[in-house]
Amino acid sequence: MMRFKDTALGRLKYGQMNRTEAKYADKLAFDPEVVWFKFEGIRFRLADNTNWTPDFAVMKKDRTLEIHEVKGFMRDASNVRMKVAAEMFPFIFKIARLKAGQWTVDTVGNKE
């Protein structure tokens, strides 16, 4: 059962981070392996009239480009879009979650 306080009151404007995304941006800014990152910097076309904009594009020191999605809770539609993108495009896709003050970052698909 979902209580009212568990649901979002509205969507943020395009390009505006929520609190969890802002915390992740801080983590990326201080990660010595990250040389560049951009919030909502890439949009993937998955099918006709179906696009997905991940939270962060991240370039590592070795010049690999990773796609990071930050989630507190993942709906089925978001999960499907990310898995489809991971199958279609040659990037490393990761999902980052903040639990009890600790970040867990898992790879989606079988790349890496």
C-alpha positions as CSV (number, residue, x, y, z in Angstrom):
1,M,0.0,0.0,0.0
2,M,1.4,3.4,-1.0
3,R,0.9,6.2,1.4
4,F,0.5,9.8,0.2
5,K,3.9,10.9,1.6
6,D,5.6,8.2,-0.5
7,T,4.5,9.7,-3.8
8,A,6.0,12.6,-5.7
9,L,4.0,15.8,-5.6
10,G,5.0,16.7,-9.1
11,R,7.8,16.5,-11.7
12,L,10.7,18.9,-11.6
13,K,11.5,21.1,-14.6
14,Y,13.7,19.6,-17.3
15,G,17.3,19.9,-16.3
16,Q,16.6,20.3,-12.6
17,M,17.9,17.7,-10.2
18,N,16.0,16.2,-7.3
19,R,17.9,15.8,-3.9
20,T,19.1,12.3,-4.6
21,E,20.5,13.3,-8.1
22,A,22.2,16.3,-6.5
23,K,23.9,14.1,-4.0
24,Y,25.0,11.7,-6.7
25,A,26.4,14.7,-8.7
26,D,28.5,15.6,-5.6
27,K,29.7,12.0,-5.5
28,L,30.7,12.2,-9.2
29,A,32.4,15.6,-8.7
30,F,34.8,14.2,-6.1
31,D,35.4,10.8,-7.8
32,P,39.0,10.8,-9.0
33,E,38.1,8.3,-11.8
34,V,35.5,10.6,-13.3
35,V,36.9,13.3,-15.7
36,W,33.5,14.6,-17.0
37,F,29.8,14.2,-16.3
38,K,26.6,15.9,-17.6
39,F,23.1,15.8,-16.1
40,E,20.5,14.8,-18.6
41,G,23.0,15.4,-21.4
42,I,22.0,12.5,-23.7
43,R,18.7,11.3,-25.0
44,F,18.3,7.8,-26.5
45,R,15.7,7.0,-29.1
46,L,14.5,3.5,-28.4
47,A,11.6,3.3,-30.9
48,D,9.2,5.6,-32.7
49,N,7.8,8.0,-30.1
50,T,9.8,6.4,-27.3
51,N,12.8,8.3,-25.9
52,W,14.7,7.9,-22.7
53,T,16.9,10.6,-21.0
54,P,19.1,9.0,-18.4
55,D,20.2,11.1,-15.4
56,F,24.0,11.2,-16.1
57,A,26.5,10.7,-18.9
58,V,29.8,9.9,-17.2
59,M,33.3,9.8,-18.8
60,K,35.9,7.9,-16.9
61,K,39.7,8.4,-17.0
62,D,40.1,5.7,-19.6
63,R,37.6,7.6,-21.8
64,T,34.8,5.1,-21.5
65,L,31.4,6.6,-21.5
66,E,29.0,5.3,-18.9
67,I,25.3,6.0,-18.5
68,H,24.1,6.4,-14.9
69,E,20.5,6.4,-13.7
70,V,19.9,7.4,-10.1
71,K,16.8,5.8,-8.5
72,G,15.3,5.7,-5.1
73,F,12.5,3.6,-6.5
74,M,12.3,2.2,-10.0
75,R,9.0,1.8,-11.9
76,D,8.6,-1.0,-14.4
77,A,8.6,1.4,-17.4
78,S,11.9,2.9,-16.3
79,N,13.4,-0.5,-15.8
80,V,12.3,-1.7,-19.3
81,R,13.6,1.5,-21.0
82,M,17.0,1.1,-19.4
83,K,17.3,-2.6,-20.3
84,V,16.3,-1.8,-23.9
85,A,18.9,1.0,-24.1
86,A,21.5,-1.3,-22.7
87,E,20.8,-3.9,-25.4
88,M,20.8,-1.3,-28.2
89,F,23.7,1.0,-27.4
90,P,27.5,0.2,-26.8
91,F,27.7,2.0,-23.5
92,I,28.0,0.7,-19.9
93,F,24.7,1.4,-18.2
94,K,24.6,1.6,-14.4
95,I,21.9,2.2,-11.8
96,A,22.8,4.1,-8.6
97,R,20.8,3.8,-5.4
98,L,21.3,5.5,-2.1
99,K,20.4,3.3,0.9
100,A,21.2,4.3,4.5
101,G,23.7,6.9,3.4
102,Q,25.7,4.4,1.2
103,W,25.7,4.3,-2.6
104,T,25.3,1.1,-4.5
105,V,26.1,1.2,-8.2
106,D,25.2,-1.9,-10.3
107,T,25.8,-2.6,-14.0
108,V,22.7,-3.2,-16.1
109,G,23.1,-5.9,-18.8
110,N,26.3,-7.9,-19.4
111,K,28.7,-5.2,-20.6
112,E,31.9,-4.3,-18.6
